Amino acid sequence: MADIYPRLLGFKPGRTALGVPATCSAGYVPAYLQAHYWWAYIHPYGVKFFERPWLINLILWGNYDRLRDAALNQLGSSFEGATLQVACAYGDLSVRLAERVAEYEGDFDVVDVLPIQLQNLRNKLRANTPARLLTMDSSHLPLAEASYDRALLFFLLHEQPASVRRQTLLETWRVVKPGGTIVIVDYAKPRWWHPLRYLWRPVLAALEPFALDLWREDIGGWLPDARGRPARRTFFGGLYQMVVVRRAENEHV
């Protein structure tokens, strides 16, 4: 079943995007991405195939706009200072976030380990959009401590093995200022009555091998010790969740 999407697209397992170099500074591809997501994020045909608003919305069972808007609203009403998006996302999320940041003359950085994803985002942004697109591994960010006022992780954690996921959260925590906000949107375990609790589970198990970790464990358990419990909101019968962490003003990095 894991080969369903690749075969529909006519891909051959193991192929990667042309021009993706082998070192991190030049576009290193982590082994888990190469093994499980080459067809969705690395291959040029995959990028072209999935960058369709109707398809993204279909994959999210009609919830894309709702989840996007909820994430943007939780990042704050003002976008002064510096905003970080950890990993690119299909759809217009980054475009809308860039527009909000530009309105307040803030700084906007997007990091992704895959150059092809950053190029895809660049193609979606207006030519004069004040955004830095940085080739970086989310689990090892060469960014200064406490340098961002807010950070967003939109459907990233379910794609990462547990060790990488934890390190990504630690790195995001490190680069966000005390008093800053971290917003996480991702999968969650649906309520017992939800039909997709039973229909979607085998699909995720086959196509998203790490996603069910988010059914079993609380995202808050992967975060560093924080003062106050992260705020959590669920959507669509619990299939999706948004976790909002606001760092204390006097908290040490």
C-alpha positions in Angstrom: 0.0 0.0 0.0 2.9 2.4 0.6 3.5 2.4 -3.2 0.0 3.5 -4.1 0.8 7.2 -4.6 4.2 6.6 -6.3 2.7 4.2 -8.8 -0.2 6.5 -9.6 2.4 9.1 -10.4 4.5 6.8 -12.5 7.6 7.0 -10.1 10.3 4.4 -9.6 11.2 3.8 -5.9 14.6 5.2 -5.0 14.7 8.1 -7.5 15.4 11.5 -6.1 15.1 15.0 -7.3 17.7 16.1 -9.8 20.1 18.6 -8.4 19.7 17.7 -4.7 23.3 17.5 -3.4 24.5 15.2 -0.7 25.7 17.5 2.0 23.5 19.4 4.5 24.8 22.8 3.6 24.0 22.0 -0.1 20.8 20.2 0.4 21.4 17.0 2.4 18.5 14.6 2.4 17.8 12.8 5.7 17.5 9.0 5.4 13.9 8.9 6.6 12.8 11.4 3.9 14.7 9.5 1.2 13.2 6.2 2.3 9.5 7.2 3.0 8.8 10.5 1.4 10.9 10.8 -1.8 7.7 10.6 -3.9 5.9 13.3 -2.0 8.6 15.9 -1.4 11.8 15.1 -3.2 10.8 14.1 -6.8 9.9 17.1 -9.0 6.8 15.3 -10.3 5.7 14.8 -6.7 6.1 18.5 -5.9 4.1 19.4 -9.0 1.5 16.8 -8.3 0.8 17.7 -4.6 1.0 21.5 -5.1 -2.7 21.7 -5.9 -5.1 23.4 -3.4 -8.0 21.0 -4.1 -5.8 18.0 -3.5 -4.3 19.3 -0.3 -7.8 20.1 1.0 -9.0 16.6 0.0 -6.1 14.9 1.8 -7.1 16.9 4.9 -10.7 16.0 4.5 -11.8 19.5 3.7 -10.0 21.1 6.6 -7.1 22.9 5.1 -8.5 26.4 5.2 -9.7 26.0 8.8 -6.4 24.6 10.0 -4.3 27.2 8.1 -6.3 30.1 9.5 -6.3 28.8 13.0 -2.5 28.5 12.9 -2.0 32.0 11.5 -4.4 33.5 14.1 -2.7 31.8 17.0 0.7 33.2 15.9 -0.6 36.5 17.0 -2.4 39.7 16.0 0.8 41.5 15.3 3.8 40.2 13.3 6.5 42.6 14.3 9.9 41.1 15.0 11.0 37.8 13.6 8.8 34.9 12.4 10.1 31.3 11.7 8.3 28.6 9.7 10.0 25.2 10.3 9.6 23.3 7.0 7.7 24.2 3.9 4.1 23.2 3.4 2.0 22.7 0.3 -0.7 25.2 -0.2 -0.9 29.0 0.5 0.0 28.9 4.2 3.4 30.4 3.8 2.2 33.0 1.3 -0.4 34.3 3.7 2.0 34.2 6.6 4.5 36.2 4.5 1.9 38.8 3.7 1.0 39.2 7.4 4.7 39.6 8.4 5.3 42.1 5.5 2.3 44.2 6.7 4.2 44.7 10.0 7.6 45.1 8.3 8.8 42.1 10.3 11.3 39.4 9.3 10.2 36.1 7.9 12.4 33.0 7.6 11.5 29.5 6.3 13.8 26.6 6.8 13.7 23.3 5.0 16.2 20.6 4.4 15.1 20.1 0.7 16.1 22.8 -1.8 13.3 21.7 -4.1 10.8 22.6 -1.5 12.3 26.0 -0.9 12.3 26.6 -4.7 8.6 25.6 -4.8 7.9 28.1 -2.1 9.9 30.8 -3.9 7.7 30.2 -7.0 4.6 30.8 -4.9 5.8 34.0 -3.2 5.7 37.4 -4.9 9.1 38.5 -6.3 9.4 41.3 -3.7 8.3 39.2 -0.7 10.8 39.9 2.2 11.5 36.3 3.1 14.6 34.3 3.7 14.4 30.7 2.5 17.1 28.7 4.3 18.4 25.2 3.5 18.6 23.7 7.0 17.8 20.5 8.8 15.0 21.2 11.4 16.8 19.0 14.0 20.1 21.0 13.7 19.3 24.7 13.2 22.4 26.9 12.8 20.4 29.9 14.1 21.0 32.1 17.1 19.3 31.3 20.4 16.3 33.4 21.2 16.2 35.1 17.8 12.5 34.6 16.9 9.3 36.0 18.3 7.2 33.1 17.0 7.6 29.8 15.2 5.2 27.6 13.2 5.4 23.8 12.5 2.6 22.8 10.2 2.2 19.1 9.6 5.9 18.4 10.1 6.2 16.3 13.2 4.2 13.3 11.9 6.7 12.9 9.1 9.7 12.5 11.5 11.0 9.6 13.5 10.8 10.1 17.3 14.4 11.1 17.8 14.3 13.7 15.0 10.9 15.0 16.1 12.2 15.6 19.6 15.3 17.3 18.4 13.3 19.5 16.1 11.1 20.7 19.0 14.2 21.3 21.1 15.8 23.4 18.4 12.6 25.3 17.8 12.3 26.0 21.5 15.9 27.2 21.6 15.6 29.7 18.8 12.3 31.2 20.1 12.6 34.1 22.6 11.3 33.9 26.1 7.8 35.4 25.7 7.5 34.0 22.2 5.0 31.6 20.8 5.3 28.2 19.1 2.3 26.9 17.1 2.2 23.2 16.1 -0.6 21.8 13.8 -0.6 18.1 13.1 -2.5 14.8 13.3 -4.1 13.5 16.5 -6.1 10.5 17.5 -9.8 10.9 16.5 -12.5 10.3 19.1 -13.9 6.8 19.5 -17.0 7.5 17.4 -15.1 9.0 14.4 -15.2 6.7 11.4 -11.7 7.8 10.3 -10.4 6.4 13.6 -10.7 3.0 12.0 -10.5 3.8 8.3 -7.6 6.3 8.3 -5.4 4.4 10.7 -4.2 1.7 8.2 -3.6 4.5 5.6 -1.4 6.4 7.9 0.4 3.2 9.0 1.2 2.5 5.3 2.0 6.0 4.0 3.0 8.0 7.0 5.0 5.5 9.1 5.6 7.9 12.0 2.2 9.6 12.1 0.6 7.2 14.6 3.1 8.3 17.2 0.9 11.4 17.5 -2.1 9.2 18.2 -0.3 7.5 21.0 1.6 10.4 22.6 1.0 14.0 23.7 3.1 16.5 21.7 3.6 18.3 25.0 5.6 15.3 26.3 8.2 16.0 23.6 8.6 19.7 24.5 11.2 20.9 27.1 9.8 21.5 30.6 7.7 24.6 30.4 5.9 26.7 33.0 2.3 26.1 32.3 0.7 23.5 30.2 0.6 23.9 26.4 -2.8 24.9 25.1 -4.3 22.2 22.9 -7.3 22.4 20.5 -8.6 19.6 18.3 -10.4 19.8 15.0 -12.6 17.5 12.9 -13.5 15.1 15.6 -10.0 15.0 17.0 -8.2 13.9 13.8 -6.2 17.1 13.9 -4.7 19.1 16.7 -3.2 22.5 17.3 -0.7 22.9 20.2 0.2 26.5 21.3 3.2 27.0 23.6 3.9 30.5 24.9 7.3 30.8 26.6 7.4 32.6 29.9 9.0 36.1 29.7 11.6 35.3 32.4 12.3 31.8 31.2 15.9 30.9 30.5 16.7 29.6 26.9 
